[in-house]
Amino acid sequence: MAGKLYIVPTPVGNLADITLRALEVLKEADLILAEDTRTTGILLEHYEIKGRLLSHHKYNEHQTVGMIKERILGGLNVALVSDAGTPGISDPGFLLVRECAKEGIEVQTLPGATACIPAIVSSGLPCDRFCFEGFLPQKKGRATLLAELASEPRTMVFYESPHRLAKTLAQFAETFGPDRECSVAREISKLHETHHRGTLQELANYFNENEPKGEIVIIVAGAPQEPRGQHVNKYRDQ
């Protein structure tokens, strides 16, 4: 009988944010796939879990996915974790899940930590509808994508590295408009968590003078929309 693949979210900051079910799955898994075995090792040691670890990251996932799939088909229950948050969300995981789904292997994804949801809820910007863009392309296609997003009406969520934050905010201000509302969340669920709110230009200026550290989530307001029923037909009186 084939085993199962478990997608297990891990804390993005405070180690206490992990769920009881996640701990149970990690304890019982035959194999734990880790983005970085050193990072996952700290989590397992904290909860006294002695699981068998195997590296599974963006640099080797194409080479290891077939072997892992065969082990699951052979009866092993495998848990996939990333360094922080939910695997597959800007982290390795999609490729393995896709291949297991094609093979008919049961995939169970546990609910749990992710940085984008606390960031958007804390932003004060509309969160009933939003789009997740993750990390933007660094070069090819970046300007084209941003131009397309300039008219996106939903609140937008981006991930960014701290050393690129000021430059990215300045680019957002140029493309989306300097007065577009924004929130920058840093170090979600960690001791030094911060939230800076303002316009894109204000935040670009601030972070140009105050270099941030840690994990960054940028929340940008959607494009202003014309209120329903307020459209004026410019040809009405012609």
C-alpha positions in Angstrom: 0.0 0.0 0.0 1.3 3.4 -0.9 2.1 6.0 1.8 1.0 9.6 1.9 2.6 13.0 1.3 2.0 15.5 4.1 2.6 19.2 3.5 3.5 20.6 6.9 3.6 24.4 7.6 6.3 25.4 10.1 6.5 28.6 12.2 7.5 31.8 10.4 8.8 33.2 13.6 7.7 32.0 17.1 8.3 28.3 17.4 5.1 28.0 19.5 3.1 28.8 16.3 3.3 25.2 15.1 0.1 23.2 15.4 -0.4 20.0 17.5 -1.3 18.1 14.4 1.9 19.2 12.6 4.0 17.9 15.5 2.1 14.6 15.4 2.7 14.2 11.7 6.4 15.0 12.0 6.8 12.5 14.8 5.2 9.7 12.9 6.6 10.4 9.4 9.0 7.9 8.0 10.9 10.6 6.2 11.0 14.5 6.6 12.0 16.5 3.5 13.6 19.8 4.6 14.5 22.9 2.6 17.5 23.3 5.0 18.1 20.3 7.3 20.0 22.6 9.8 17.0 24.9 10.2 14.5 22.0 10.4 16.9 20.3 12.8 16.5 23.2 15.3 12.7 22.9 15.2 12.8 19.1 15.6 15.3 19.3 18.5 13.1 21.9 20.2 10.2 19.5 20.2 12.3 16.4 20.8 11.4 14.8 17.5 13.9 12.4 16.1 12.9 12.2 12.4 14.9 11.1 9.5 15.8 14.2 7.4 16.5 14.5 3.7 17.3 17.7 1.8 14.7 18.9 -0.7 15.2 22.4 -2.0 14.9 24.4 -5.3 18.4 23.3 -6.4 17.8 19.5 -6.2 14.0 19.0 -6.3 14.0 18.1 -10.0 16.6 15.4 -9.3 15.0 14.0 -6.1 11.3 14.1 -6.9 11.2 10.8 -8.7 13.1 9.0 -5.9 10.8 10.5 -3.3 7.7 9.5 -5.3 8.9 5.9 -5.5 9.5 5.8 -1.8 5.9 7.0 -1.1 4.6 4.4 -3.6 6.6 1.8 -1.6 4.7 2.6 1.5 6.6 5.5 3.2 4.8 8.4 4.8 6.7 11.5 3.9 6.4 15.0 5.4 7.6 18.1 3.5 8.5 21.2 5.3 10.2 24.5 4.3 12.4 26.7 6.4 9.3 28.7 7.5 5.7 28.9 6.5 3.7 26.6 4.1 5.7 24.6 1.5 4.8 25.6 -2.1 4.1 29.3 -1.2 7.3 30.9 -2.6 9.1 27.8 -1.4 9.8 24.3 -2.8 6.8 22.0 -2.9 4.7 22.5 -6.0 6.8 20.0 -8.2 6.5 17.2 -5.7 2.8 17.7 -5.0 2.1 17.8 -8.8 4.0 14.6 -9.4 2.3 12.8 -6.5 -1.1 14.0 -7.6 -0.5 12.6 -11.1 0.5 9.3 -9.6 -2.7 9.1 -7.5 -0.8 9.5 -4.2 -2.8 11.0 -1.4 -1.5 14.5 -0.5 -2.6 16.0 2.8 -1.8 19.7 3.4 -2.1 20.8 7.0 -3.3 24.3 7.8 -0.8 26.5 9.5 1.6 29.4 9.4 2.2 31.7 6.4 3.6 35.2 6.4 1.2 36.8 3.9 -2.1 36.4 5.9 -0.9 38.1 9.1 0.7 40.9 7.0 -2.4 41.7 5.0 -4.8 41.5 8.0 -2.5 43.8 10.0 -2.1 46.3 7.1 -5.4 48.1 7.5 -5.9 47.7 3.7 -8.9 45.8 2.3 -8.4 42.0 2.7 -11.7 40.6 1.6 -10.2 40.2 -1.9 -6.4 40.2 -2.6 -3.9 38.7 -5.1 -0.6 37.1 -4.0 2.3 37.9 -6.3 5.1 36.5 -4.1 8.6 37.4 -5.3 8.7 39.4 -8.5 11.1 38.6 -11.3 14.4 40.4 -10.8 14.9 41.3 -14.4 13.1 39.7 -17.4 9.4 40.4 -17.3 9.5 42.5 -14.2 8.5 45.9 -15.8 5.8 44.2 -17.9 4.3 42.5 -14.9 4.2 45.7 -12.8 2.6 47.6 -15.7 -0.2 44.9 -15.7 -0.6 45.1 -12.0 -1.0 48.9 -12.1 -4.7 48.5 -12.8 -5.2 45.5 -10.5 -8.2 46.5 -8.2 -7.5 44.0 -5.4 -5.0 44.5 -2.6 -1.6 43.0 -3.7 0.8 41.0 -1.6 4.5 40.8 -2.4 7.5 39.2 -0.8 10.9 41.0 -0.9 14.4 40.7 0.5 15.4 43.5 2.8 18.3 44.8 0.7 16.0 45.3 -2.3 13.1 46.8 -0.4 13.7 50.5 -0.9 14.4 50.1 -4.6 11.3 48.0 -5.1 9.1 50.5 -3.2 10.5 53.3 -5.4 9.6 51.3 -8.5 6.1 50.6 -7.2 5.7 54.4 -6.6 6.8 55.1 -10.1 4.5 52.5 -11.7 1.4 52.5 -9.3 1.6 56.1 -8.3 3.4 57.7 -5.3 0.2 58.2 -3.3 -0.9 54.5 -3.4 -1.4 53.2 0.1 1.1 50.6 1.3 2.1 48.6 4.4 5.4 46.9 5.0 5.5 44.1 7.5 8.8 42.9 8.8 9.7 39.8 10.9 6.1 38.5 11.2 5.6 36.6 14.5 9.2 37.3 15.7 10.4 39.4 18.6 11.1 42.5 16.6 8.0 42.4 14.3 7.1 45.8 12.8 4.5 47.3 10.5 5.1 50.5 8.6 2.1 52.1 6.9 1.9 55.1 4.5 2.1 55.9 0.8 4.5 54.2 -1.5 6.6 57.3 -1.8 6.7 57.8 2.0 7.8 54.2 2.6 10.3 54.3 -0.2 11.9 57.4 1.4 11.8 55.9 4.8 13.5 52.6 3.9 16.0 54.4 1.7 17.2 56.0 4.9 16.5 53.1 7.3 17.9 49.9 5.9 15.7 47.0 7.2 16.6 43.5 8.2 14.7 40.2 8.2 11.8 38.8 6.3 9.6 41.4 4.4 6.0 41.4 3.2 4.7 44.3 1.2 1.0 45.0 1.0 -0.1 47.5 -1.7 -3.6 48.9 -2.1 -5.4 48.0 -5.4 -6.0 50.6 -8.1 -8.8 53.0 -7.3 -12.1 52.1 -9.0 -14.8 54.3 -10.3 -17.9 54.0 -7.9 -20.7 52.1 -9.4 -23.4 54.3 -10.8 -21.1 57.3 -11.0 -19.9 56.8 -14.5 -20.5 59.9 -16.7 -21.1 59.4 -20.4 -19.0 62.1 -22.0 -20.9 61.8 -25.2 -24.3 62.3 -23.5 -24.7 66.0 -24.6 -23.3 65.7 -28.0 
